[in-house]
Amino acid sequence: MRVSNDKGNITCVSRSSERPAPPQGPLETSDITSCSLKLTWKPSPNDGGADITAYFIEKQDKTKKQWQKVAEVTPDILSYSVQELLEGHEYFFRVFAVNAIGVSDALEASEDILLKNPFDKPGPPIGPFDVSDVTESSMLLHWDEPDDDGGSPVTHYTVEKRETTKKAWTKVGETAAQATEIDVTGLKKGTAYLFRVYAYNAVGQSPPLQPDEPITAGKKITPPSKPNNLQVIDVTTRTVTLAWAPPTSTGGADLMGYVIERRLTSEKRWEKVDSVDASVTLYCVENLRTKSEYEFRVFSENPVGRSLEPAMTEQVRLKTHATPPSPPTAPLEVRPTGPTSLMIEWGAPESDGGAPLLGYIIAIRDIKRTMWIEVGQVGANFTRLHIKELQEEHEYHIRVFARNEVGASDPLETEEPVKIVCPDGFTELPEDDNAPSLSYSTTETLSWMREAGMGADIYSYARGRLLNKDEYFFKVWHRGMNKYGEK
């Protein structure tokens, strides 16, 4: 622009201004807690020809439609800690640059932010309680620290008690994180009490350690003796079944249960198998390593702890050679239950072949056909089956095979075919949890079961799960295209 008067001329250059560019991203979030977080951004790369005067921050709760202004900061500040957010809520954030002309477009966070404490509450303290220094009115109660502190150190414990005849809990006291025992005083002699302990960290309170077994004031409690008469009563290729009798002494308290452990004879470390209720004195240890030798031991347990020594087995060698089970036990009972269904029932095999019984395979054959069809399979705990969708007035043979991990047994088979006729006074059978149902179709198309579709360059096919000692028929179909590309 040129300006002149009687004194002379002057040339001025002016620059037009505009809104600034958005702050430079990304808009980063950090230091996330249950109610706050920190936002960080970079300066706007273009002030629009006028100095940046401020940045302001907005938030939006995902459950709401409106944006809310959080704060406005001077241009030299490139981060902001957003407070008073709601735990468990998700938020969107954005930042604007401001100059004298106006407000930039927004720099937005790339995703919504869930407000969640980075730590969790601790796990429960570990029991059972160790009870010592018992008097007529006091005892020393000990527990172990939680397996999981939730990522934040345990700060303290609180202990509560109640008489078994009352419902209200009363606070016994509080201990520091390093103290995992408390002296309980003011007890009534001969009165049974329940106790519970909570662990705390910066997030909050753990679930309690709260055994169900009461502790009686003035009654000295010791660990129980070991279980009696531990025996190995069955061995297969993958399992060992143990049996034992209750301990001679329960230590003056109710028995909580038993702890079962195992060890390979080639190793030193014992491995816990399971903890079982005091009523359980028979247990099958499963999923063992085949062709291996194991030792087993069982501890008794009461509120004070485990028996000082376990009951132990000698070395147990798993069976190395299993065979298919014997056939299901006769008779194979068959009775029609409707115009298109029948119920079959059989007995468990006399021998499982040295490996756990996995279940039964049921096959059926229409007497007009030569091919047996597998109806389905049921678990080892079932010895009844309801077969549906048969054809009325047709006659069928039935076979049942027992199976284990080695294979299937010889079949238990009906001696005479069974004719499907509607019984007099027929009514639908109610569902029976002890007799699962399977359907069988005898239509011409489904009697031939399609196995697979393969490319024209494949000339072989393998079929598994065929029934032992049976005959099968197979068809191979060729499908081509004509010169128009039609199948």
Number of C-alpha atoms within 10 A of each C-alpha: 7 8 9 9 7 5 6 7 9 10 8 7 6 6 6 7 15 16 20 25 22 23 26 16 16 13 19 15 17 11 10 18 17 19 16 18 18 15 20 16 19 15 18 21 11 17 22 20 15 18 15 24 14 17 25 19 22 18 19 18 18 15 9 8 8 10 14 12 14 17 14 17 15 12 17 11 14 14 17 18 15 18 13 9 17 15 14 13 16 17 19 17 26 21 27 21 29 27 22 17 15 15 19 21 16 18 21 21 19 13 11 15 18 17 19 17 15 13 17 18 22 26 21 22 26 16 18 20 24 18 20 16 12 18 15 17 17 18 23 16 19 18 18 16 19 18 11 15 21 20 14 16 16 25 15 17 24 18 22 19 18 18 19 16 10 8 8 10 14 12 13 18 14 16 15 14 15 11 14 17 19 18 14 17 14 11 18 15 14 13 17 18 18 18 24 20 26 22 28 25 21 15 18 15 19 22 15 18 22 19 17 12 18 17 26 24 22 19 18 17 21 21 23 28 22 26 26 17 14 21 17 18 13 13 19 22 23 20 20 22 15 21 18 18 14 21 19 11 16 21 20 17 21 16 24 24 19 25 20 20 19 20 18 18 16 9 8 8 10 14 12 14 16 13 17 17 12 16 11 14 16 16 16 14 18 14 10 17 13 15 13 16 16 19 16 27 22 28 23 30 30 27 26 24 20 23 24 13 15 21 20 19 17 11 13 16 17 21 18 12 13 17 17 20 25 20 23 26 16 14 13 18 14 19 16 19 22 22 17 18 22 21 17 20 17 18 16 19 19 11 17 23 22 23 22 21 23 18 19 24 19 22 20 19 19 20 15 9 9 12 16 20 21 17 17 16 19 19 14 15 12 18 19 20 22 21 23 19 15 21 19 14 13 16 17 19 18 24 21 27 24 30 29 21 19 17 19 25 24 19 21 22 20 17 11 10 16 19 18 21 19 17 12 8 6 11 10 7 9 6 10 11 8 11 17 15 17 16 12 20 14 15 10 7 9 10 14 14 10 11 10 6 7 10 6 9 6 7 7 6 8 4 6 5 8 11 20 12 8 9 10 11 8 8 8 6 6 5 7 10 8 7 7 6 7 7 8
